[in-house]
Amino acid sequence: MLRYGLRRVLNSVPTILIIVTIAFFMVRMAPGGPFDAERSLPPEIEQNLAEAYHLDEPLPAQYLRYLGNLVRGDFGPSFKYRDHTVTELIAIGFPVSLRLGVSAIVLALFFGTLLGSLAALRQNSSLDYGVMGTAMLGIAVPGFVVAPLLSLVFGVHLGWLPAGGWDGGALRNMVLPVIALALPQIAVIARLTRGSMIEILHSDFIRTAHAKGLPTRLIVFRHALRGALMPVVSYLGPAVAGIVTGSVVIEQIFGVPGIGRFFIQGALNRDYTLVTGVVVFYGTLLIAANLIVDLVYGWLDPRVRYE
């Protein structure tokens, strides 16, 4: 497994290089520049700004300079957040985004697995149809539609929870953003768990366990659930990607001071280094998450070999 992990890490280097290259050039292809929103400046000052941030160099030279800094772990200075480097901004926003993302993943795993298992155990019942119908609705409705609705209903009309803000990570402020992030993943995990659980429950070893007189609760938790979770574990990589990309929008809607806020503001302000740094950071994070998922999959299923 160690050799497999090292090989995957080495193979991820070209992928990260491609992500860096695409992000670097695409953000610079957008109309406008990082200092276009400033008041009219004398040409001498504009030239000094371009020289200070190396924007006067040819684009290939800027790219090679950025790669060299990136190897040393330096994402460069932010063009808009003065006196802050991109690394500092990521360090400020990432703990907030991580807290939201982990909470949403845990919530999605718990309720998705629970609802999918209940639907499988009551196959073709009203509970099954209700869970699967709700899951389809959760998959079809995007997060940027669900989030304003949750804020409007529970924050504005009912007043049960804050409609926005962070308040230092208070639980009341986390509820709506976490639910908005978790709902689509709950729906997908519930469907995956149901399908896999139904297949496992019709397996020979489950019939043998029933024939031996084992209680249903023991059969489900000890024998069926572990096998039923295999597709869910495989989906965790894309689930993390969905939550990470979704959090960019959700954080903006609820006014959460995570990386998503910096990313959107950086894109609007043409903050080249900030946008590129966040994309590279997220890309590396997703590659690491997929590697962890593959290793956990092998731990759950002894039949998997990494040679």
Number of C-alpha atoms within 10 A of each C-alpha: 12 9 10 14 15 11 11 14 13 11 11 16 13 10 14 16 13 13 17 21 15 14 19 23 15 11 17 16 9 10 7 12 14 18 17 11 10 7 7 9 11 8 9 9 10 13 13 13 15 14 12 10 14 14 14 14 12 9 14 10 13 16 16 11 12 17 18 13 13 15 9 8 10 15 24 20 20 23 21 17 14 8 9 13 18 23 18 15 19 21 13 15 17 18 14 19 23 15 14 25 22 15 18 25 19 13 19 25 21 14 18 28 26 16 24 29 26 18 26 23 18 15 14 11 11 11 16 20 14 12 20 20 12 14 23 14 14 19 15 11 12 15 23 16 11 20 22 17 14 17 22 14 14 15 17 15 10 10 12 11 18 18 23 20 18 19 13 11 14 10 11 15 19 22 15 24 28 23 20 25 31 29 23 25 28 29 26 22 27 29 24 21 28 28 16 22 26 19 14 21 20 11 12 10 14 18 13 11 15 13 9 9 9 12 10 13 10 11 18 18 10 11 16 23 18 14 18 24 21 18 15 23 18 15 17 20 19 15 24 20 18 16 24 23 14 19 28 19 19 27 26 21 18 20 16 26 21 26 26 26 21 24 22 18 16 22 17 12 19 23 25 23 23 29 24 27 24 23 18 23 18 16 18 16 15 18 19 15 17 19 18 14 18 17 16 14 18 15 13 14 12 8 8 12 10 12 6
